[in-house]
Amino acid sequence: MRIGSLTVAIGALLGASSAQTQSPTALHDMPFEQISLQRTECLGSCPSCTVTLHGAGTVVYSGRAYVASTGEHRAQ
């Protein structure tokens, strides 16, 4: 999964979340503590990574195997 595709997926998730509740004024006003998406390895070369959106506005990406960027990356 490319980072660009991931950004689109996160944007869609946040848009769906705000459509179902009162519209938040900022990302840190989201009505959840955290949401995570995890992809695990398979018997081949499947990407292994986790993306976590924290209600306070922090996004944490952790790439483990078969991804373009390994390690932990944070954004606010």
Buried (B, 14 or more C-beta within 10 A) or exposed (E): BEBEEBEEEBEEBBEEBBEEEEEBEEBEEBEEEEBEBEBEEEEEEEBBBBBBBBBEEBBBBBBBEBBEEEEEEEEE
